[in-house]
Amino acid sequence: MGVEIEVEGLTKSFGKQLIWGDVSLTVPAGEICVMLGPSGTGKSVFLKTLIGLLKPDRGSIMIEGTDIASCSERDLYEIRKLFGVLFQDGAMFGSMTLYDNVAFPLREHTRKSESEIRDIVMEKMDLVGLIGAEGKLPGEISGGMRKRAGLARALVLDPEIVLFDEPDSGLDPVRTAFLNQLIIDLNAQIDATFLIVTHDINTARTVPDNIGLLYHKHLAMFGPREMLLSSEEPVVRQFLNAQRVGPIGMSEEKDADELEAEKDQELPPLPPIPMQQEPSNGIPRRSQRAPGEWCRENGVTPPPGSFEPNMTMAVGG
Ligand SMILES: Nc1ncnc2c1ncn2[C@@H]1O[C@H](COP(=O)(O)OP(=O)(O)OP(=O)(O)O)[C@@H](O)[C@H]1O
C-alpha cells in the first residue's frame, strides 16, 4: 500500500546558492501530499532529490530501509523502480505514438512480451481515460490529454510512489478539476504514495491529506491539511489563502518598510476549510480521515462554515 518516505535534515545548494536547508518530513505511505512554495523555492529540486537525480549536501532520504542520499548507484537503480514520475510537460517523445510512449518503460526495463505489454498499456490508458487515443502523436492532442498520457506512462511499472511536478500547469480550471479527480481516484485504486508539487491553491486546499510549504530556503510547515488550513502562522496563512498582506512579497520576502506600511491592516478572516475531494465512486480512500478529525483531536476550532458540503471556495484578497 505505497511506501513511506522519511526525509531528515536535508540540505541542497548549487555552488554557494543554498536552495533549502534542514528539511525534515515524513510522507506517509499511501497518502497524498502537496508541496507548495513561491516560484524558485526549490520544489522541483526537492522532487529530483527524492528520486536521486540530484545529490543533497547533507541529510537522509529513507525509503524501505535504504538512504537514497548515500546509497550505491546499484541500490538507487533498484529503489527508482518504486517511483513513477509525471513531469511538468508530460515529457512525451514527440515522434512516438501515445501507445509507444506508454509502452517505453516496459520495453526498457522489463522482459515482457509484446502481448503482455499491450495488456498493461491498454489497462493504464483505460485508467486515465485515453482508450481510443493510442495511435495519436503527443503533438496532436490537448495539454490535458498529454498529462494523462504522461500519467499512464508513470503508472506502467506499478509504482509505490508517484511524484507529480505541477500536474495542473497550463490546464484550464475545468481540466484541472478533472485531473484532480483522476489523481484522487487513482490513489484510491492503486494505493500508492502520492507527492504533488503545485501552485494551485484550490488543489492544495481540497486534494491532499498533508500539505508542505517551502519558503525562504526552508520548510515553513508540513502536516495534515486541516492543520495548515487552520494555521495563523503568517507565511502559511498568506500563501494558502492567496493574500497580498503578509511576509511574502513580489520577490519572495517583503522588506521592513513594506511590512511597516501594512502593520495596521486587518487580515481577512480565514476562509472555511473545504471538504476533502472524495473518490468518484464514493468509497473513502484508505488514508482518508473524517472531516474535522484533525481539528477535533488537536483542540483547534476550524474557521466558521468549515466542512460544509457544497461549500464554495473563498480564497484571495
Ligand atoms: N541543476 C541546477 N543547477 C543550478 N541551479 C539549479 C539547478 N536546478 C535548479 N536550480 C536552481 O534552483 C532554484 C530552485 O529551482 P526549482 O525549479 O526547484 O524551483 P521551483 O520551486 O520548482 O520553481 P517554480 O515554482 O517556478 O517551478 C532556482 O534558483 C534554480 O535556478
The ligand as an SDF file (V2000), in Angstrom:
LIG
                    3D

 31 33  0  0  0  0  0  0  0  0999 V2000
   20.8490   21.8590  -11.9920 N   0  0  0  0  0  0  0  0  0  0  0  0
   20.8440   23.0830  -11.4340 C   0  0  0  0  0  0  0  0  0  0  0  0
   21.9840   23.8040  -11.3170 N   0  0  0  0  0  0  0  0  0  0  0  0
   21.9830   25.0130  -10.7390 C   0  0  0  0  0  0  0  0  0  0  0  0
   20.8740   25.6110  -10.2350 N   0  0  0  0  0  0  0  0  0  0  0  0
   19.7200   24.9590  -10.3220 C   0  0  0  0  0  0  0  0  0  0  0  0
   19.6430   23.6560  -10.9320 C   0  0  0  0  0  0  0  0  0  0  0  0
   18.3550   23.2270  -10.8630 N   0  0  0  0  0  0  0  0  0  0  0  0
   17.6630   24.2220  -10.2530 C   0  0  0  0  0  0  0  0  0  0  0  0
   18.4890   25.2550   -9.9180 N   0  0  0  0  0  0  0  0  0  0  0  0
   18.0740   26.4740   -9.2050 C   0  0  0  0  0  0  0  0  0  0  0  0
   17.3720   26.0890   -8.0400 O   0  0  0  0  0  0  0  0  0  0  0  0
   16.3480   27.0360   -7.7280 C   0  0  0  0  0  0  0  0  0  0  0  0
   15.0420   26.3310   -7.4820 C   0  0  0  0  0  0  0  0  0  0  0  0
   14.5610   25.7990   -8.7090 O   0  0  0  0  0  0  0  0  0  0  0  0
   13.2370   24.9330   -8.8190 P   0  0  0  0  0  0  0  0  0  0  0  0
   12.9740   24.7370  -10.2820 O   0  0  0  0  0  0  0  0  0  0  0  0
   13.3310   23.7370   -7.9820 O   0  0  0  0  0  0  0  0  0  0  0  0
   12.1480   25.9090   -8.1980 O   0  0  0  0  0  0  0  0  0  0  0  0
   10.5820   25.6930   -8.0900 P   0  0  0  0  0  0  0  0  0  0  0  0
   10.1920   25.9960   -6.6940 O   0  0  0  0  0  0  0  0  0  0  0  0
   10.2120   24.3570   -8.6360 O   0  0  0  0  0  0  0  0  0  0  0  0
   10.0810   26.8550   -9.0560 O   0  0  0  0  0  0  0  0  0  0  0  0
    8.7260   27.0100   -9.9170 P   0  0  0  0  0  0  0  0  0  0  0  0
    7.6110   27.0440   -8.9430 O   0  0  0  0  0  0  0  0  0  0  0  0
    8.9180   28.3180  -10.6170 O   0  0  0  0  0  0  0  0  0  0  0  0
    8.6720   25.8160  -10.8590 O   0  0  0  0  0  0  0  0  0  0  0  0
   16.3340   28.0260   -8.8840 C   0  0  0  0  0  0  0  0  0  0  0  0
   17.0290   29.1860   -8.4830 O   0  0  0  0  0  0  0  0  0  0  0  0
   17.0680   27.3040   -9.9940 C   0  0  0  0  0  0  0  0  0  0  0  0
   17.7260   28.2270  -10.8260 O   0  0  0  0  0  0  0  0  0  0  0  0
  1  2  1  0
  2  3  1  0
  2  7  2  0
  3  4  2  0
  4  5  1  0
  5  6  2  0
  6  7  1  0
  6 10  1  0
  7  8  1  0
  8  9  2  0
  9 10  1  0
 10 11  1  0
 11 12  1  0
 11 30  1  0
 12 13  1  0
 13 14  1  0
 13 28  1  0
 14 15  1  0
 15 16  1  0
 16 17  2  0
 16 18  1  0
 16 19  1  0
 19 20  1  0
 20 21  2  0
 20 22  1  0
 20 23  1  0
 23 24  1  0
 24 25  2  0
 24 26  1  0
 24 27  1  0
 28 29  1  0
 28 30  1  0
 30 31  1  0
M  END
$$$$
